[in-house]
């Protein structure tokens, strides 16, 4: 879980270095990040299902090998386009890691400790996000940009050793049940997700005709995918599972909440530099407070979930995020960085609690043959929230600030843009709260109407 998040954040800090190293524009080097995220988003559900059918441990080891090998190729890249291609291959390996790691919790951890395990996974993801910028800066300054990719060689080999020696072995259940891989469904979903991710990322929040065409293509692709799944003998995703309120509300809440989390990453740096006049070093220090809090609160949040129940902790986490998102826009600029960091800590701690609780709710009672694909869809909902948040929240911020060039905006306009963005974020969390309460009501109703034995 550490490796994919570390490889996302560590590459972000190297983008200016890539422009100098390869003599290309900043728009071109952004594909170093986009290629990685696009491949993860496109493949994650497919590899989750493939793990359910062919064996999760086997596929996880292959994914680690692909991720590690592609990381070495990234470090050896002689040109930008070779680097982008290697990053795409690295994203394919990362999709396997993200889809299957969470799926192993059901096999390797007692059910009573599921929350703690989910909290630990959240901690490792946050550690990767927090460690990336600082580690990347040190490696680039001391040894050159290739080392930010070569660092994955020892980490990947160590992860392969741990996985091979400690994770439960594969069973033959998928093959015995006659399960087959859904090639048509996989292709349609990959095309639809790829089109959506491109629609949300091309143009950096400014929707043009290409974005609209891609978005329409994504909607058509999803429609075709749903039709294909209803006719498939062994579907990639069983549409009937979305009638389970725990799963469907869990996916929706995950997407909504991560859309809000992305607002802190998109809007925060501009607000801190333009409205609070912080230099790059202090902006980085303030921005690192979020991942650090997430890393520190992940395991305690998981233990709270195990003790008090996932449903209650989901709602408490969402309430904390609502409070933080509502307070942040009301804090005057004169309070400086502390006025930004304090609500951010509340938002991040609430997110850590929500993530541990929601992941536990979704994964706790999933049947063994569906753990890979359910884990993958949960990770996909998070990725789609991040992709959507970068586009939508960035657009709200730009519109509210009254300019397309934030760096040239008046500090007061930037502060107003931040206020509007986080009021919108608080609104999204309130929607997630409504979904949580609605899901609980549906679950209770389903439990009361469930036929008894003999009926």
N, C-alpha and C positions, 0 to 999 in steps of 0.2 A: 504493500500500500504506500510505502514511503517513496518508491522509485518513480511512479508516474507523476506525482505532485511535485517532487524535486525537479524532475526534468522539464516541467512546465515553467516553474518560477525561475529556474537557473538560466534558461534560455532567454527569458524576457530581459534580464539585466545585460545580456550580451548584444542586443540588437544594434546599439550605436557602434559597437566594435566591429560587427559584421559589415556595416556600411563602409567603414574605412578599409577593412581587410580585403573586401571584394570589389570596392569601388562602385557600389550600386546605390540606388535611392532607398530611403527609409520605407517607402511603400513596397519595394521588392523584398526587403529583408523581413517584413512582417509575415511573409509566407513561411518562414522558419517556424513560427508559432502556429499559424493557421493550418499548415499541412498536418502537423501533429494532432491538433484538436479535431480537425475534420475527419481524419481517419479513425480516431477513437470513437467519435460520435456515430460514424457510419457503420462500424463493425461490431460495436460492443454487444448488441443483442445477439447477433449471429454467433459470435464466439461463445457467449454464455450458453446458448442452446447446444452448440457443438460439444461443449464440455459435458453437458448432461447426457449426450448420446455416446460419445467416444471415451469418456473418462476425464474427470477434472484434473487429477494429478498429472496425468500424461500431458494434457494440453497446457497446463500451467508451466511445466518444465520447458515445453517447446516455446511458449510465450516469453519466458525468461531468457531463453537462448536467443530468440529473435531480437528482443529488446537490447540485450547486452551486445550482440554482434552489430546491430544497427547503430548503437552508441559509438562503437569503435569506428565505424564507417563515417559517422558524423565528424569525429575528430580528425579523420584523414581527408576530409572533403577538399578537393582542389579548386572547386568553384561553388558559387551560391546554389546553382540548380542541382548539383550533386548533393549538397548539404540538405536541400529541401526534400529530395527524393529519399535520402537516408532518414530524415526526420519522419517522413511518412511511414517508412518501415518500422521505425521506433514506435510510432503511434499504434501500429498493428500489434506489436508486443505489449504495449501499455494497455490496450483494450482488453487483452487476455487477463492481465494482472488485475485490472479494476473489476472485471466481470466475475472472476472466479475466487478472488481472495475472500470476499464477503460470503460467498456460497459455502466455503469450507467451515464457517463458524458452526453451522448446524451439525457437522460431522465431527468436529474436533473439540467442541466445547459443550459442557452440560447445559441443558435448557435454562436452568436457574441462573446461569452466569452469562446468558446471551447479551444482556445489556452492557455488562462490563467489557466483554469482547468487542462489541460495537463501539463503545467509547474509546477503547484502545486503538481501534482502526481509525477512528476520527482523529485521535491524537497524532498518529503517525502521518496522516494526510496533512494535518496542520503543521507538524514539524517540517515536513518537506517543503511546504509553501513558505514557512518562515525562514528556513535555512537557505533556500535557493539564492535570494539576492545577496546575502552577506558572503556565503561560500563562493558564489560565482564571481563576486567582485574581487575576493582574495586570489582565487585561482587565475583570473584573467590578468590581474596586475602582476602576479608573481611568476606565472608560468605560460601565459598565453591562452587564447580562447579555446584551443582544442581540448585543454584539460577539463573543461566543464562537461565534456562528453566522456572523456577517458575515465573520469571518476566512477562512472557506472560499471566499468569492467570489474573491479574488485567487489563492488556492492552487488552486482548481478550474480557473480560467481558464488558469493557468500549466500545469497538468497536461494540459489539453485541447490546448494549443499543442504541448507536448512529444510527446504521443501522436500527434497528427495529423502532425507533421513527421518523427518518428523510427521509429515502430513499423512492422513489415512490413505490407503491404497484404493485403486479403482475397482468397482464391481462390474459385473456383466449385465446389470439390470436393464440398461438402456437397449442393448442389443437383443436381450432375451424378449423384451416387450415388443420387438419388431419396429422400433423407432427408426425413422429415416430422416435425413437432413432435408429441409424444405428449401430447395435451390431457388425456385421461383419467388417464394416469399422473401428469402434473403436478399435477392437482387432488387426486388421492388422496394423493400424497406431501406436498403442501403442507398438507392437512388433518391428516395424521398427525403431521408435524413440529410444526405449530402447536399441536396438542393436547398433545404431549409437552412442548414448551417451557413452555406454560401450567401443566401439571401440576407441573413442577419449580420454577416461580417463584411461583405464587400461594400465599400463606400463609407465605412466607419460611421454608421448610424444615419446616413443620408440616403433615403430610398429613391432610387431612380427606376427607369424602365426595366433594367436588367434584374434589379432586386424583386420587382413585382412579378416578372416572368418566372423567376426562380421560385418565388413563394407559391404562385399558382401551380407550377410543376410539382412542388412538394405536396400540395393538397390533392392533386390528381393522383400522385404516387401513393399517398396514404389510402385514398379511396380504392385504388386498384389492389393494394396490399390487403385491405380488409376483405374484399371480395375473394381474393385468392385464398386467404386463410380459412374462410368458411367452407371452402371446397377441398382443402388439402387433407389427405389422409393422416399425415403427421405434421401438423402446422408448426411453424416457428414460434408463434405465440397463440395460445388458446384464447380466443376472444371471450369465452365464457368466464375466464378468471376475473375480468373487469366487473363482473356482477358481484364479486366479493368486495364489500365496502372497505375493509381494512386495506386491501391492495390498491384499489382505485383511488381512495382518498390519500393514501400514503404517497402514491406517485404524483398526484396533483399538488399536494402540499410541498413536496420536495422541490418541484419546479418553481413554485411561487416563492418559496423561502430563498432558494439560491439566486433567483432573480434579484432579490433585495440585497443579498450578500455581495453580488457583483457591483451594486451601486456604490458600496464603500470603496471598492477597488478602482472604479472608473472615476467617480466624482472626487474622492478624497484627495488625491495628489494635486488636482487643480485648485481645490479650495485651500489646501494648506500652503501652496506656493503663491497663488495669486491674491487670495484674500488675507491670509495670515502672514505672507511674506517670508516663509521659511525657505532656507537653502535646501539643496538636494539631499544633503546628509541628514538634516533634521526631518525632512519629509519622509525619508526612508525609515528613520527611527520611529516616528509616530505611526507610520503605516504598519510597521512590524508588530505593534502592540496587539493588533487583532489576532494574527496567527499565534502569537505567544500565549494569549489568553485561551485560545481554542486548544492549544497543546496542553496547557496546565489543567483545563477543566474537563477534558474528554473522558478520562477514566473515572473521576468522581461523579460525573454526570451519568456514566453507565451504571455505576453502583447504585445511584439514586433510582434509576429505571428498574433495576433488579429488585430493589426494596419496596418501592411504592407503586410500580406498575407503569407500563409504557404509555397507556392512554392519558393518565393524569400528568405525567411528565411532558408529554407532547404539548398539552395545553399550557402548562406553566412556562415551557420554553418559548412558545409563541407569544404569550403575554409579555414576557421579558423583552422579546424582540420588538413588540409593538411599543412598549414604554420607551425603549432606547431610540427607536426610529422617530417617535413623536417628540421626545425631548431634544434631540440633536438639532432640529431646525429652529428651536426656540432659544437656543443658547446664543447670546450676543457675541459678535466678533471680538469684543474687548476682553473676553475671558481667555482668548488665545488657545494654544494647543490643549491645555487641560480641559477646556470646555468642549473640545472635540473628542478627546480620548475617553473621558468618563462615560458618555453615552455609547461610544463604540465598544467599550468593554462589556456593557450590559447587552448590547446587540450580539456580540460574539459569544458570550457565555450562554445566552439564550439559544443561539444557533447550535452550540455544542450539545446542549441538553436536548433540543428538538431532534437533532440528527441521530443521537444515540437512541432516543425513544422511538422515533419513526422507523429507523432501520430495524430495530428489535421487533416492532409491531408487524412489519411486513415479512420479515424473514423467519420469525420464531416457529410458525406452524406450517411452513411450506413443505410439501412432500419432496423426498429426496431427488426424484427425477425432474423436478422443476426448479431446484435451487439455483442452478447456473443462470437460467433465463430470467428468473425473477430478480436476482441480484443485478443482472445486466440492465434490466429495465429500470430498476431503482437508480443505478448509476447514470443511465441515459437521461432520466428525468432531471437529475442534478446537472448534467452537462448542458441539456437544452435550456435549463434555467440560467446557467452562466452565459451561454451564447446569446440568449434573448436579453438578459440583463445588460450585457455590454452594449447592445444596440439600442434597446428601448430606453433604458435609464440614461444612457449617454445622449440620446436625442432629447429627452425631457430636460436634461441639464442645459443643453445648448440652446433650446428654444426659450427656456425660462431666463437664461442669461442674456438673451437678445442678440447673440452673435454666433457665427460659425467658427470664429477664431477665438477660443477661450483665452489664449495667452495675451490677446490684445484687449480683453474686456476690462471694464472698470471693476475694482475690488468689490464694490457694493453690488454690482450686477452678478458677479461670481457667487457672492454670499447668498443673494436672492435665489439664484439657480440651484444652489445646494439645498436651500430651505424647501423649495418646491419639490425637488427630487425626493427628499426624505419624507415629506408629507405623503407623496405618492407611494413610497416604500411602506410607510405605516398602513396605508390603505390596503396594499397587497397582503400584508400580514393579517389584517383584519379579515380579509377574504379567506386566507388560510385557516384562521380560527373558526370561521363559519363552516368551512369544509370539515374541520376536525369535529365540531359538535354535530354536524349533519351525519358524518360517518359513524359516530358513536350511537346516534339515534337509530340509524339503519341497522347497525350490528345488533342492538338490543331487540329491535323489531324482528330481525331474522331469527334470533335465538328463541323468541317467544313463539314464533309461528312454525318452527322446525318440527316436523312430524316425530312423534314418539315411537318407540319400538312397538311393532304390531299394528300401527295405524296404516 
